[in-house]
Amino acid sequence: MQNVKNTMLDGLLSWLAPHPCISCGALGTLLCSYCKKYIIGHKTRHCLWCNRPSRHGLCDLHVGDYYRAYWLGDRYGALQTLVDDPKLRGRREASRVAAQLLAAAFHIPPSAWLVPLPTSTKHVRMRGYDHTAALVYHVSRATGALARPILQRARHFVQKDVSRAERFAQVQGAFVVNEALNPATLYILVDDVVTSGASAAEAARSLRAAGARQIWLLCIARQPLD
């Protein structure tokens, strides 16, 4: 119910004080229809990790526990705003717009389960809501796929300002699934941004350990480590 109220409030505020488009500046909505079409039309078609051409986001050398990875592009411009605004500015409308882009850009089967990568309890308290859960909620509404928060954090960690190797070491054993999963079901891990890929890899490993065999990764953008 809270999500419905927030959506109604965002719609009212947008009518009273129209957003400038975060890409071109035109007044009307957070992201105008022209810029949405441009982003969807220029979605990435390369491997998430080596930039080789790839229809499904991963080349043969980088397929692991998740075997498809879908994201719109690198984190800059409008995509950076869609990633940052829900976390840094509390702009929940950005999650809805990002979900619309993902649903339009990629075929997400309605029979799939959308699994949010768990946000730390500390960050949820700081922001007043779970930005990843909000993204999954809107993707679910746009595609008909079920939002299923079956992945839980076994412990917490901070990945800011640490190396790639440290990130992979930190996340070992960090996630658990407290139910047996159906190997015939498609599980789509959802996050806002992927950096080293450590959290996504560990989350996918946990899903596979619980019985999942079909796992994809879906996110708004990629932020390569410097």
Phi, psi and omega in degrees: 000322180298321179296322179295316179298318180296320179295318178296318179295316178300320180295319179296315180296323179295327179286320181287321182223086186303139176289146161280142178301132183289350179258309185249347177090356181294137180287145175148296182221169181300324176218117186289163184297325179296314182290328174299313180298322180296314181296315180296319180291338181249022178303152184291145177230043182230164176297137181302331189249338182230000177067013172291148177305133181203125181293326185246022169085355177219135174275172183299332181285341187240011173288132179225226179294330166254136189249002170222145179221122183240126175210159188279326182169186179285156185283090171202165180061225183298324180294324176297318178296318180294330176283316189279324188298319178296330183270318188265334185236001178067020181276095186288336178302330181297326178294321179294317180295317179299319179296321177299318179297314181297317181294325180281329185277330187230147177278110179251108184300135179296343178278353183285158170258127176268118186247108179291137172289122190299133175275145180296145180301324179300314181290325176297318178295318181297319186270341181086358177194168180262109185294327179288320176298323178295318178299314180297319178304314183286325175296320179299315180296326183280337187242340185087353177290149184281136172273117185227100180281066185274349182264129181238154175276128174276334176201168185249155181205160179240124185255001181290135175063032174236159184285169178300314180298319179294323179298316180292326178291321182297323190273356182300122180074017186278343184235150177223153173238119187264036175201157177281135183257154182273121181295343180273349182272142174272123178251124181248109175290132183236131174215167180280319184214144175246134182247276176278336185087003183297312182295317180297319180295318180290322178295318178295322177298320179293321177296317180295322179296334180272359175120351180292143177235343179242107186227128173243165173240134179227126178211167181288312189211166174249136176238093180299142174293140178292000000 
